[in-house]
Amino acid sequence: MFQIGKAERKIHLFDALAGARQILLATIAAAIIALCSIVVPSALAAQTQPLIGNHPTVNVANMSARADAARPLNLHISFAPRNPVALAKLLADLQNPTSPRYHHWLSPAQFNARFGRSADEVAAVRQWLSGKGLRVIESSPRGLITTATVAQAESAFVTPMIASTDGSLYANASDPEIPAQFAHVIGSIEGLDNTHHSLALALRPHSSNTTLAATFLKQRNPMLRAGAQSHTARLMPAAVVDYGGGLGLAFGPSDLWTFYDENSLLNAGTDGSGGDCVAIIEDTDYLSSAVTLFDTNFALPVANITRVQSDGSSPGRTGDEIEALLDIEWAHAVAPGTAIYVYIGNPATATIDPLVDALQKAVTDNKCGAISISYGFCGTPNSFFTGTLV
């Protein structure tokens, strides 16, 4: 009996030791899990980095709500140029009359080959975005266009999306996070906010010239006599020149030719003809008869104009039509023999932005030797200028 009891005690002792061992192993496992829960996020964080300057700093003070998680976004991933030192040198040489590369412009294909991202880099970024649930709809050596919801953007770029109380404005509250391997590939991400806007440079707020110009316009247009003073003041041309002689305010093509010593060129037959063209970037359609009237009044040849709807449809005539007419009419006045392509973006169907879409279309088409744009941009992320331009 004693021997049996001793054996039983040994068995109980072994059971106790085994139980203690299991408890010890469980404790160690729990500690490892807890340690991993601390270490793994830090390791993941070390694999990403913020895209500095890629969130708006204006128009966000009153955004206290969360953006609608289901809201669709069009995102443009702009790549940083490859070989930035060589690109900076090329840009300098292109404007240096003593350089053999002076005015030897590159075609879009040549630019992509020398300074665009490689096919492997583009594929890697595309794979990362697709893995995050974003749908890539267009890609090139200069960037990617994707669609996503607010929720997908928050998850992919690790940034909260905020909005105004009525939901009309939205923005990313912090710089988006990107994989560290793309630090020198991705230059900017546009489309995470809608706080940026453009402004036609021919128009500006009230100035010392406004009253004089408004009075003149009211004398010529009975509709303005009804009391549209504030609207008229807001839409005054940025510069109003007063030439007397009984004709009121006037500045015509012949004045421009004199100011810029162009008469000798025109008299020698240098009027812009010869097959080239100028591309003009707009976000509005325009009244063709207004251009015809301008040409008739100033005895200019009929303008050879082609409309290009960059987003597939016309936006109609909007408040920027004055800008468009000024751009078209005076481009024709400067170079009467040059064909004009008017690239028109549509805010309602824009992929990125109506003006950016129009500009990209003009660059991609590569039809014209000159591109003219006279709009200012406000609210664009700083990273667009610091990360994608030399």
Secondary structure, 3 states (H helix, E strand, C coil): CHHHHHHHHHHHHHHHHHHHHHHHHHHHHHHHHHHHHHHHHHHHHHCEEECCCCCCCCCCCCCCEECCCCCEEEEEEEECCCCHHHHHHHHHHHCCCCCCCCCCCCCHHHHHHHHCCCHHHHHHHHHHHHHCCCEEEEEECCEEEEEEEHHHHHHHHCCCEEECCCCCCEEECCCCEEEHHHCCCEEEEECCCCCCEEEECCEECCCCCHHHHHHHHHHHCHHHHHCCHHHHHHCEECCCCCCCCCCCCCCCHHHHHHHCCCHHHHHCCCCCCCCCEEEEEECCCCCHHHHHHHHHHCCCCCCCEEEEECCCCCCCCCCCHHHHHHHHHHHHHHCCCCEEEEEECCCCCCCCCHHHHHHHHHHHHCCCCEEECCEEEECCCHHHHHHCCC
